[in-house]
Amino acid sequence: MWDDAVNLGLACIPEEFIWEQDIIPWHFEDNRPFLLALENLGQAYLQKALFRFKDYVKLSPGYRGISDLVAAIEPFGWLLDESK
């Protein structure tokens, strides 16, 4: 769902838009649906990654790389809806 919304928003960005230079400001209400979709898509990816990394830690608890990554991401758990 969020993928579709973000892709639709990206398709609406004019060709003249210069990434890393131009902005899509929040204060224009017409921009908000796209920006919210982008935020929600990022949260969904983060949630999926965190769940997978936690599974990985269970499979290989001694591997510090993933354990450290989980420790870094988990404080942001309040952003994630555990019911998804």
N, C-alpha and C positions, 0 to 999 in steps of 0.2 A: 504494500500500500504506500509506504513512505517513498520507496524507490520510484513509483509512478509519479507521485506528486513532485519530487525533486527533479525528475527527468522532464516533466512538463514545464516546471519553472525554468530549468536550464535552457529549454527550447525557446523560451520567450526572451532570453537575454539577447540584445541586438549584437550583430557582428562587430560593431564599432566598440563594444565593451572591451576594455583592456584589463585582463586579470592581473592582479598584484598592483594595479594602479587605481582603477575605478572602484567604486563601492556601491553597495545596495543598502541604503540607509533604512534603519528600523522605523524612523519617525514618519516615513511615508506608509500609510496604512495599506496601500496596495502591495507593498513588499512583504508584509508580515506573514501571509500564508506560506510563501516560499521559504522564508527564513525559519519559520516554525517547523515546516516539513524537513528542512535540512537538519535542524536541531534534533528532531525526533528520530530521523534516520541514523544520525550519529549515536544517539543513545541506544537505539536498537542494536547497532553493531557492537557497541561497547558491552552491552548486556550479554550478547551471544558469546563474545570473546571471553568475558569473565567466567561464564558458565563452563566453556570448553577448557579454559585454563585450570579451573578448579578440578575438573575431571582429570586433567593431565597430572596435577599434583597428587591426586589419589593414586594414579597409576605409577608415578615415579616420584615419591615424596622427597627423595634425596637430591633432586635436580634443582639447584638454587635459582637458576635463571627464571624459570616459570614461577617459582614461589615468590621471588622478589617482584615479578611483574604483577602477580595477584595482590601482593601487599600494597603495591603502588596504586592499583586500580580500585581496590575495595573501599577506600575512604569515600569514593564517589558513588557508592552504592545507593545513597539517598536519591540520586538522580534516576535510578532504575526502578521500574515497576516490576516487582518480582512475579506478578501474575502473568506476565507475557510469556 
